[in-house]
Amino acid sequence: MKKINVFVVPIHGTVLYPYQNLKLRLTELQFYDAKVNNNYVAIVPVVDQQIDGIQRIQRFSQYGTLVRLTSEDYTVYASNKIYQAFSFARIKIDSIIKSTPYYMVSAEVLGDEIIDEQTLWSSQIIDNLKDLAKQYLEQFQMNPSPQFLQIIQEEKNINKLFFIIASNADLPYSQKLKLLQIDDHQTKINLLIQYLKTKVEEFAQTKALEQKVSKDLMQQMSKQINKPTNLPNNLPIPYQKQKNNDIEKLQAKIKEANLPDHVREIVEQEMQKIEKGSMGVDSNVTRNYIDLILQLPWNQQVEETLSIEKCKETLDADHFGLTKVKERILQFLAVKKLRKERKIADSNGQGSIICFFGPPGVGKTSLGQSIAKSLNRPFYRIALGGVSDEAQIRGHRRTYVGAFPGSFIQAIKKVKCKNPVILLDEIDKLTSNHRGDPSSALLEVLDPEQNNHFMDNYLNIEFDLSSVLFIATANQLETIQPALRDRLELIEIVGYTVKEKIAIANNYLIPKQLQKNGLVNEQVTIPSEIIHTIIKQHTSEAGVRQLERIIAKIYRNIALKYITDQQNFKTIVVDQESLIEILGPSIHSDKHTTPLISIPGVCKGLAWTPAGGKVLMIESVKMEGKGKFEITGMLGDVMKESVRTAIGWIKAYWPQIKILSKSSTNINFDALDIHIHFPAGATPKDGPSAGVAITTAIVSLLTGLKVKNNIAMTGEITLTGRVLPVGGIKEKILGAFESGIFNVIIPHRNKANLVDVEAEIKEKMSIHLVKTIDQVLQIALEGNGPNFKMINLSNL
């Protein structure tokens, strides 16, 4: 049995079994400890109450589950980060090593090995377990997915089969703890079979009893309704007459409603069921169903105004900058106007779904609202973040208790027209599980060839969604299902420059927050240079949400001063001193303090982040060793491959490099260790664009030639020395400019991207376009750097 030391994430009131995917919220310190321990984390139940038969160690169950972090991708939640993980084994805790700042334990990894089902128990027992599991899931989960049931039926690993079924069974907490602590497979499987069998039998008995009671009740009600009554005239209207009045009112509504013929036919069929005399639960369900049909706008549309001028005015009034995004929206609406004038339907597969994607806080949702306002259409937002149940898209079938229509039918019902603007917010955050895949359900909704016959499970009548203008938003495209992404017109919003953020603050955020906090311009002034300081030292974002929160914080502080001493209050002009008093010291170091270090082995790269471009320092040192290369700085796999590619190229071309650099140093790579480090080790880094900077840093280290301290670079390198194009050129150049670096090297094939960079910035910078790595070395290295003209690379 393997012994490990691992830190503990406690859980309360539940138990995690092996073979489960999960998400873990970890601090940076916890994540570091997991990384140095093979990405292992222990999930251990806290047993506060006394439960018989449970082995404990202090307040924990002695048994827990070992999970492995499966991805370094994460989402930020408060000050923590959420990582993907997978549980794969049970552990037994031997001792607690420490309890602060979190628990660390010494544990034994239990080997729940694969067991051949034919050697321990007969196939009849295993089949019994699978059949009971299927019956249980169908009874208690209403509609388990066929894929999940198939996984159970085809699973051959008995141990895995046990944990999958136990994880989806609604076991009592004490029972879950006991099953986690039992090592004998036969014992725990027999316990699970007994529990499932008991629950299935109880369900069958309960269902039979309900059917009997319902049948007896219906018979009694039928006798009571048909029984003649001789009631005095002064008593209230009998129940039967009240029922008839309700039916008459409903029939009048149906008659007045403007329903299509096929819908009216279905409503009349449902009315016949009510008129037969049933006033039980089914009757209420039918009435609610008819009410929904009557409330839907089967033929009602609002008259939209496709005015390009009005749309432009609305977009300019609501959003600053975003020139290319606004132009793309106007192009989209211009095409829509032409199609309408020429009576070309939107449902012929021309791709009429816009998707704004980009970092948080750049105005994706508000752009959708502005489009709706300019078109004079109602606006409705559907939040898709975290949606994992297909029923929220297509609705539940009416046979289920508490069934309701899907989000789209509910949206149409609320806006009371067929052609609203519906915003699908955070479409990249959709998830899937055994209840279905909402992304696949959206394929029908967003496909112009299909959505004119959209079928909601609750409504069970085709509804035409082709007149709806769908707009989606996303932070990243990688998590969107490819087939769904193919249906979207993608419009990227990359974020705002510092200049744009200052203008947004002056024109939008400051007036808005002045009004929200009860202040006026005469009471407080925030100069533009103070806003610049806030952006540079107190925020790190592509949008302006954090900037708006900080401005609100300043105004709240001033509002308190005004209320406390109104008589002596004077107009406040926020300066550096008062800014520090309100906000405290700088959270983010000023980008202009990027060290201008010039020693061999140090180079500056350029990186893209959701908050904009940044200068990435690369440091390297050499020492006597055995030919090893150490890479540190929390790097992703692609960036590690860039390091290996750079080292491979340098080894292959070292004879030429040594001659051209006129280096007198003899390099024996087999007797040399090189350590390459990327500072800010707690920040994840990945991507191929640091290839040329890594190569330059190592060449500088080995030749002793310094890299010029006023230059930064980006580009992917190949083993043959070519420099390939990369993304985020505009943001990277802006990042270098804001850091006080005015010389940059970029791939020649990114020349077309320079049109996105403001002319004012390009005039102040020297931008070098390169095709091969020797061109990079000629420009970047001091001393003999200009001599790097490698014959083997000249024709690449």
ZIFENSUL-V410632 format. One record per residue. BURIAL is # if it has 16 or more other ideal C-beta (glycine too) atoms within 10 Angstrom, else .. Layout:
BEGIN
burial: (BURIAL:BURIAL)
END
This chain:
BEGIN
burial: (.:.:.:.:.:#:#:#:#:.:.:.:.:.:#:#:#:#:#:#:.:.:.:#:.:#:.:.:.:#:#:.:#:#:.:.:.:.:#:#:#:#:#:#:#:.:#:.:.:.:.:.:.:#:.:#:#:.:.:#:#:#:#:#:#:#:#:.:#:.:.:#:.:#:.:.:.:.:.:#:#:.:#:.:#:.:#:#:#:#:#:#:#:.:.:#:.:.:.:.:.:.:#:#:#:.:#:.:#:#:.:#:.:.:#:.:#:.:.:.:#:.:.:.:#:#:.:#:#:#:.:#:#:#:#:#:#:.:#:.:.:.:.:#:#:.:.:#:#:.:.:#:.:.:#:.:#:#:#:#:#:#:#:#:#:#:#:#:#:.:#:.:.:.:#:#:#:#:#:#:#:.:.:.:#:.:.:#:#:.:#:#:#:.:#:#:.:.:#:#:.:.:.:.:.:.:.:.:.:.:.:.:.:.:.:.:.:.:.:.:.:.:.:.:.:.:.:.:.:.:.:.:.:.:.:.:.:.:.:.:.:.:#:.:.:.:.:.:.:#:.:.:.:#:.:.:#:.:#:.:.:.:#:#:.:#:#:.:.:#:#:.:.:#:.:.:.:.:.:.:.:.:.:.:#:#:#:.:#:#:.:#:#:#:.:#:#:#:.:.:.:#:.:#:.:#:.:.:.:.:#:#:.:#:#:.:.:#:#:#:#:#:.:.:#:#:.:#:#:#:.:#:#:.:.:#:.:.:#:.:.:.:.:.:.:#:#:.:.:.:.:#:#:#:#:#:#:#:#:#:#:#:#:#:.:.:#:#:#:#:#:#:#:#:#:.:#:#:#:#:#:#:.:#:.:.:#:.:#:#:#:#:#:#:#:#:.:#:.:.:.:.:#:#:#:#:#:#:#:#:#:#:.:.:#:.:#:#:#:#:#:#:#:#:#:#:#:#:#:#:.:#:.:#:#:#:#:#:#:.:#:#:#:#:#:#:#:#:.:#:#:#:.:#:.:#:#:#:#:.:#:.:#:#:#:#:#:#:#:#:#:#:#:#:#:.:.:.:.:#:#:.:.:#:#:.:#:#:.:.:#:.:#:#:#:#:#:#:.:.:#:#:#:#:#:.:.:#:#:#:.:.:#:#:.:.:#:.:#:.:.:.:#:#:.:#:.:.:.:#:#:.:#:#:#:#:#:#:#:#:#:#:#:#:.:#:#:#:.:#:#:#:.:#:#:.:#:#:.:.:.:#:.:.:.:.:.:.:.:.:.:#:.:#:.:.:.:.:#:.:.:.:#:.:.:.:.:.:.:.:#:.:.:#:.:.:.:.:.:#:#:#:#:#:#:#:#:#:#:#:#:#:#:#:#:#:#:#:#:#:.:#:.:.:.:.:.:.:#:.:#:.:#:#:#:.:.:.:#:.:.:#:#:.:#:#:#:.:#:#:.:.:#:#:.:#:#:#:.:#:#:.:#:.:.:.:.:.:.:.:.:#:.:#:#:#:.:#:.:.:.:.:.:#:#:#:#:#:#:#:#:#:#:#:#:#:#:#:#:#:#:#:#:.:#:#:#:#:.:.:#:#:#:#:#:#:#:.:.:.:#:#:#:#:#:#:.:#:#:#:#:#:#:#:#:#:#:#:#:.:#:.:#:#:#:#:#:.:#:#:.:.:#:.:.:.:#:.:.:.:#:.:.:.:.:.:#:#:.:#:#:#:#:#:#:#:#:#:#:#:#:.:.:#:#:.:.:#:.:#:.:.:#:.:.:.)
END
